[in-house]
Amino acid sequence: MAVNHLQQIIIGQVTKPPTDVDVVKKFMCDLVESIGMKRLIEPQAVYVKAVGNRGMTSCVLIETSHIAWHVWDEQTPGLLQFDLYTCGNLVPEFVLGLVKDFFGLTNYSVKIFDRAKELKEINGGDSVWL
């Protein structure tokens, strides 16, 4: 089996920044399952109340690496920074669709990197900023 080293980074504005830890943990479990990965630990989620950094943060370790993100919700729309790294298979369009649905992602940039031997961008740098 070939080992990939793929990373998907999404940065964008969101209209549905989550605030419920249990809803976020369920989303992370569903995300991991829907992309065919295996969790190593239960997802972690914490709502950060610090001024200037307020919002939900979450991560989960997967058998092939990790998924981590933070949403800043003090501004409207909120700001999402999302990172998925895997040594498994990655279908970026599918992941983007799930992120759009859950967070209400509107304006965004997506980058896909192959990190096998260097940090090599492998997509055209999809961006949708309205």
C-alpha positions as CSV (number, residue, x, y, z in Angstrom):
1,M,0.0,0.0,0.0
2,A,1.4,3.4,-1.0
3,V,1.6,6.0,1.7
4,N,0.5,9.5,0.9
5,H,1.5,12.6,2.7
6,L,-1.4,15.0,1.9
7,Q,-2.5,18.1,3.7
8,Q,-5.7,20.1,3.0
9,I,-5.8,23.6,4.5
10,I,-9.0,25.7,4.3
11,I,-9.2,29.3,5.5
12,G,-12.5,31.1,5.2
13,Q,-15.5,33.0,6.5
14,V,-18.3,31.1,8.2
15,T,-21.9,31.9,8.9
16,K,-22.5,29.1,11.4
17,P,-19.6,29.2,13.9
18,P,-20.3,26.3,16.3
19,T,-20.6,26.9,20.0
20,D,-21.7,23.5,21.3
21,V,-18.9,21.1,22.2
22,D,-21.0,18.0,21.8
23,V,-22.2,19.0,18.3
24,V,-18.5,19.6,17.4
25,K,-17.4,16.2,18.7
26,K,-20.1,14.5,16.7
27,F,-19.1,16.4,13.6
28,M,-15.5,15.3,14.0
29,C,-16.5,11.7,14.5
30,D,-18.8,11.8,11.5
31,L,-16.0,13.6,9.4
32,V,-13.4,11.0,10.3
33,E,-15.8,8.1,9.5
34,S,-17.1,9.7,6.2
35,I,-13.5,10.1,4.8
36,G,-12.7,6.5,5.6
37,M,-10.2,7.2,8.4
38,K,-9.9,5.7,12.0
39,R,-9.8,7.7,15.2
40,L,-7.0,7.0,17.6
41,I,-8.6,9.1,20.3
42,E,-12.0,10.7,20.8
43,P,-12.2,14.2,19.3
44,Q,-11.4,17.1,21.6
45,A,-13.4,20.3,21.5
46,V,-13.2,23.4,23.7
47,Y,-14.9,26.8,23.5
48,V,-12.3,29.4,24.1
49,K,-13.6,32.5,25.9
50,A,-10.5,34.7,25.7
51,V,-11.1,38.1,24.2
52,G,-9.5,38.3,20.7
53,N,-9.4,34.5,20.4
54,R,-13.0,33.6,21.3
55,G,-14.4,30.6,19.5
56,M,-14.4,26.8,19.2
57,T,-11.3,24.8,18.7
58,S,-11.2,21.1,18.0
59,C,-8.8,18.3,17.0
60,V,-8.8,14.6,16.5
61,L,-5.9,12.2,16.0
62,I,-6.5,9.8,13.2
63,E,-4.6,6.6,12.4
64,T,-3.0,8.4,9.5
65,S,-2.4,11.8,11.2
66,H,-4.8,14.6,12.4
67,I,-7.6,17.0,11.8
68,A,-7.5,20.4,13.7
69,W,-9.3,23.7,13.4
70,H,-10.3,26.9,15.1
71,V,-13.2,29.3,14.5
72,W,-13.0,32.9,15.7
73,D,-16.6,34.0,16.3
74,E,-16.1,37.5,17.7
75,Q,-16.4,38.9,14.2
76,T,-19.3,38.4,11.7
77,P,-18.8,36.4,9.7
78,G,-16.6,34.1,11.7
79,L,-13.2,33.0,10.6
80,L,-12.2,29.4,10.1
81,Q,-8.7,27.9,9.9
82,F,-9.0,24.2,9.1
83,D,-6.1,21.6,8.7
84,L,-6.4,18.0,7.7
85,Y,-3.2,16.0,7.3
86,T,-3.2,12.3,6.2
87,C,-1.0,9.5,5.0
88,G,-4.1,7.9,3.6
89,N,-6.3,8.8,0.7
90,L,-7.8,12.3,0.5
91,V,-10.7,13.6,-1.6
92,P,-10.4,17.3,-1.1
93,E,-13.8,18.2,-2.8
94,F,-15.6,15.9,-0.4
95,V,-13.9,17.3,2.7
96,L,-14.6,20.9,1.4
97,G,-18.3,20.0,1.0
98,L,-18.6,18.7,4.5
99,V,-16.8,21.8,5.9
100,K,-19.1,24.1,3.8
101,D,-22.2,22.4,5.2
102,F,-21.2,22.3,8.8
103,F,-19.7,25.8,9.2
104,G,-21.7,27.7,6.6
105,L,-18.4,28.3,4.8
106,T,-18.8,31.2,2.3
107,N,-15.6,33.0,1.3
108,Y,-12.6,30.6,1.4
109,S,-9.3,29.5,0.1
110,V,-8.2,25.9,-0.2
111,K,-4.7,24.6,-0.6
112,I,-3.6,21.0,-1.0
113,F,0.0,20.0,-0.4
114,D,2.0,16.9,-1.0
115,R,4.4,16.7,2.0
116,A,6.2,13.4,1.0
117,K,9.6,15.0,0.5
118,E,8.9,18.7,0.5
119,L,6.0,21.1,0.8
120,K,4.7,20.9,-2.7
121,E,1.3,22.6,-3.6
122,I,-0.6,20.1,-5.8
123,N,-3.8,22.1,-6.6
124,G,-4.4,25.3,-8.4
125,G,-5.2,27.2,-5.2
126,D,-9.0,27.2,-5.2
127,S,-10.4,30.4,-3.8
128,V,-13.9,31.8,-3.6
129,W,-14.0,35.3,-2.1
130,L,-17.2,37.1,-2.9
